[in-house]
Amino acid sequence: MVFAWRALGEALGTFRAARSGEKLELALLLLRMKAKHFLIKLSPRFQFRRERLFGRAMECHDYYDFLCTFEILYIARDYRFNPSSNRPVIVDCGSNIGLSVLYFKREFPECKVTAFEPDPATFALLQRNVASNGMSGVALHNQAVCGARGEFDFFHDPAHPGSVVMSLRPECGLGHREKVEGVLLSDFINEDVDLLKVDVEGAELDVVEELVRADKLRRIDQIIVEYHPALFPERDGLSWLQETLDQNGFKWEVRSGTPVPYGAPFAGQVTLYATRRPRPAGKA
């Protein structure tokens, strides 16, 4: 009963906060997904591997991960941004099964998306979701964006395919590893980019640092980056990231999560949104 009242409360909050025209659809969709999650908790015989979102059928490995990602994208709208045209160029690092790609294509049907996902099993599902829903203008890469080219250990859990905590860093705590191809993101940025989204579980600092080194950060207008402090016990990566964005002409804000002092226990992930500061009048 507590679960049902909480779900109803979240659906009502969603209805009130959602954009005009999608209030009822989002509220009912959230209720349906919460009900399925309740059934999964009730008994292991209930398993859901497919969900219909906004007229499109999406497959998933784990329904709870699917629900959590849905809430980040469509309820909290952490990936919202304001492009200069209705055909933005988007680079999506860490696409998982494709919910982020679906979000961008729903917001901007004519957008161009370059998507990266290193895990082979998750990438196969990403391919199916993109193809089965006819998402055009999407280039998929089964590679890990990182700080160097070559082969790297990728830590994952075969019992939990598509896990949102898979990482190139052993600090993620997943005991199984396989080799994946690492690439430099700068090699793929040959035009101006409206949005760079970076959710790469521990490679985010290397990716940003490599873009600065290659002088490609100047070609990016807006950035959404998830920083995972638990994967960087040896450094204050959040301060470095904020300073680097400042130095390269961006103003930033914390979109989700709570920054805590470096070294504090139980630090959760933080999502930063950065956009270019307006150039002074008269400067190109």
C-alpha positions in Angstrom: 0.0 0.0 0.0 2.9 2.4 0.8 4.4 1.6 -2.6 1.1 2.4 -4.3 0.6 5.7 -2.5 4.2 6.7 -3.3 3.8 5.8 -6.9 0.6 7.8 -7.1 2.3 10.8 -5.5 5.2 10.6 -8.0 2.8 10.4 -10.9 0.8 13.4 -9.6 4.1 15.4 -9.2 5.0 14.4 -12.8 1.6 15.6 -14.1 2.1 19.0 -12.4 5.7 19.5 -13.5 5.6 18.1 -17.1 5.4 20.3 -20.1 2.0 21.2 -21.5 0.8 18.5 -23.9 2.5 15.5 -22.3 1.3 15.8 -18.7 -1.2 12.9 -18.7 0.9 10.7 -21.0 4.0 10.9 -18.8 2.0 10.5 -15.6 0.3 7.3 -16.8 3.5 6.0 -18.3 5.3 6.4 -15.0 2.4 4.7 -13.1 2.6 1.7 -15.5 6.3 1.4 -15.1 6.1 1.7 -11.3 3.5 -1.0 -11.3 5.7 -3.4 -13.3 8.6 -2.6 -11.0 6.4 -3.5 -8.0 5.5 -6.9 -9.6 9.2 -7.6 -10.2 9.9 -7.0 -6.5 6.9 -9.1 -5.6 8.1 -12.2 -7.4 11.1 -13.2 -9.6 8.6 -14.9 -12.0 7.7 -11.4 -13.2 10.2 -10.2 -15.8 9.8 -7.4 -18.3 12.2 -7.0 -21.2 10.3 -4.6 -23.3 8.4 -1.3 -22.8 6.5 1.0 -25.1 7.5 4.6 -24.9 5.8 7.3 -26.9 4.7 4.8 -29.6 8.1 3.1 -29.8 8.9 -0.3 -28.4 12.2 -0.4 -26.5 14.0 -3.6 -25.3 16.0 -3.7 -22.1 18.2 -6.0 -20.1 17.1 -4.9 -16.7 13.7 -3.2 -16.1 14.8 -1.3 -12.9 17.8 0.3 -14.7 15.4 1.1 -17.5 13.0 2.8 -15.1 15.7 4.8 -13.4 17.1 6.0 -16.7 13.6 6.9 -17.9 13.1 9.1 -14.8 16.4 10.9 -15.3 15.6 11.6 -19.0 11.8 12.3 -19.0 10.9 13.2 -15.4 14.0 15.1 -14.2 14.9 16.0 -17.8 18.6 16.1 -17.0 19.6 16.0 -20.7 17.6 19.1 -21.7 19.4 21.7 -23.7 18.8 24.6 -26.1 20.3 24.2 -29.6 20.6 27.0 -32.1 18.6 25.1 -34.7 16.1 22.2 -34.9 18.7 20.0 -36.4 21.4 19.8 -33.7 24.5 17.7 -33.9 24.8 15.5 -30.8 27.6 13.3 -29.6 26.3 10.7 -27.1 29.1 9.0 -25.1 27.7 6.1 -23.1 24.4 5.3 -24.9 23.7 2.0 -23.2 20.5 0.5 -24.8 19.5 3.8 -26.5 17.1 5.6 -24.2 19.2 8.7 -24.5 19.1 8.4 -28.3 15.3 8.0 -28.2 15.1 11.1 -26.0 17.2 13.2 -28.4 15.3 12.0 -31.5 11.9 12.7 -29.8 13.0 16.2 -28.8 14.6 17.0 -32.1 13.5 14.5 -34.8 16.0 15.8 -37.4 19.0 15.8 -35.1 22.2 14.0 -36.0 23.5 11.6 -33.3 26.9 9.9 -33.0 26.5 7.3 -30.2 29.2 5.3 -28.4 28.6 2.1 -26.3 31.6 -0.2 -25.5 29.8 -3.3 -24.1 29.1 -5.8 -26.9 25.9 -7.2 -25.4 24.5 -3.7 -24.7 25.6 -2.4 -28.0 23.6 -5.2 -29.8 20.5 -4.1 -27.9 21.2 -0.5 -28.8 21.5 -1.5 -32.5 18.1 -3.3 -32.3 16.3 -0.4 -30.6 17.6 2.1 -33.1 16.8 0.0 -36.1 13.4 -1.3 -35.0 12.2 2.2 -34.3 13.5 3.7 -37.5 15.7 6.2 -35.9 17.5 7.8 -38.8 20.6 10.0 -38.6 22.2 7.9 -35.9 25.7 6.6 -36.2 26.5 3.8 -33.7 30.0 2.9 -32.5 30.9 -0.2 -30.4 33.8 1.5 -28.8 34.9 3.2 -25.6 35.8 6.9 -25.7 38.8 7.4 -23.4 42.2 9.1 -23.2 44.1 6.9 -25.7 43.6 4.6 -28.6 44.0 0.8 -28.1 42.6 -2.1 -26.2 41.5 -1.7 -22.6 40.0 -3.8 -19.8 36.3 -3.2 -19.5 34.7 -4.3 -16.2 31.2 -5.8 -16.3 28.9 -8.4 -14.7 27.7 -11.2 -17.0 24.8 -11.8 -14.7 23.7 -8.2 -15.1 24.0 -7.3 -18.8 23.6 -3.6 -19.6 24.5 -2.5 -16.0 24.7 1.2 -15.7 27.9 0.9 -13.6 30.1 -0.9 -16.2 33.4 0.9 -16.4 37.0 1.0 -17.7 38.0 1.5 -14.0 38.3 -1.5 -11.6 37.0 0.8 -8.8 33.5 0.1 -10.2 33.6 -3.2 -8.3 32.6 -5.5 -11.1 34.8 -8.6 -11.2 34.6 -9.7 -14.8 36.6 -8.0 -17.6 36.9 -8.2 -21.3 38.9 -6.2 -23.9 37.2 -3.4 -25.7 38.5 -0.9 -28.3 39.3 2.5 -27.0 39.1 5.6 -29.2 39.8 9.3 -29.0 36.7 11.4 -29.2 38.6 14.1 -30.9 38.9 11.9 -34.0 35.2 12.0 -34.4 34.6 15.8 -33.9 35.2 17.3 -37.3 32.3 19.7 -37.2 30.6 22.0 -34.7 28.7 20.0 -32.0 25.6 21.4 -30.4 25.7 19.0 -27.5 28.3 16.6 -26.1 26.8 14.1 -23.5 29.4 12.2 -21.5 28.2 9.4 -19.2 31.1 7.0 -19.4 31.5 5.7 -15.8 35.0 6.8 -14.9 36.4 7.9 -18.3 34.9 11.4 -18.2 38.0 13.3 -17.0 40.1 11.5 -19.7 37.6 12.4 -22.4 37.5 16.1 -21.5 41.2 16.3 -21.0 41.8 14.7 -24.5 39.4 17.2 -26.1 41.3 20.1 -24.6 44.7 18.6 -25.7 43.4 18.2 -29.2 41.9 21.7 -29.3 38.4 20.2 -30.0 36.6 21.5 -27.0 36.2 24.8 -28.8 33.9 23.1 -31.3 31.4 22.1 -28.7 28.6 24.5 -27.6 27.0 22.6 -24.7 28.1 19.7 -22.5 26.3 17.4 -20.2 28.8 15.3 -18.1 28.2 12.9 -15.3 31.1 12.8 -12.8 31.5 9.7 -10.6 33.6 10.6 -7.6 33.7 7.0 -6.2 35.7 6.0 -9.3 38.4 8.7 -8.6 39.5 8.1 -5.0 42.9 9.5 -5.9 41.9 13.0 -7.1 39.4 15.8 -6.8 38.1 15.4 -10.3 35.0 17.5 -9.9 37.0 20.6 -9.1 39.3 19.9 -12.0 36.3 19.5 -14.3 34.7 22.7 -13.2 38.0 24.7 -13.5 38.6 23.2 -17.0 35.2 24.2 -18.2 35.7 27.7 -16.8 39.1 28.1 -18.5 37.6 27.0 -21.8 34.9 29.5 -22.0 32.0 27.6 -20.4 29.6 28.5 -17.6 28.3 25.5 -15.7 25.7 24.5 -13.3 25.0 21.4 -11.2 21.9 19.7 -12.7 21.6 16.8 -10.4 23.5 15.3 -7.4 25.1 17.1 -4.5 28.8 18.0 -4.7 30.6 17.1 -1.5 34.1 17.9 -0.3 36.8 15.8 -1.9 37.4 12.6 0.2 34.0 12.7 1.9 32.4 9.2 2.2 29.3 8.2 0.2 29.8 10.8 -2.6 27.2 10.3 -5.3 27.5 11.1 -8.9 27.0 14.7 -10.1 25.7 15.9 -13.4 27.1 19.1 -14.8 25.5 21.1 -17.6 27.8 23.6 -19.3 27.1 26.1 -22.0 29.4 28.6 -23.7 29.6 32.0 -22.2 28.6 34.7 -24.6 31.5 36.3 -26.4 32.1 40.0 -25.6 30.6 42.4 -28.2 32.9 42.9 -31.1 34.9 39.7 -30.7 34.6 36.8 -33.2 
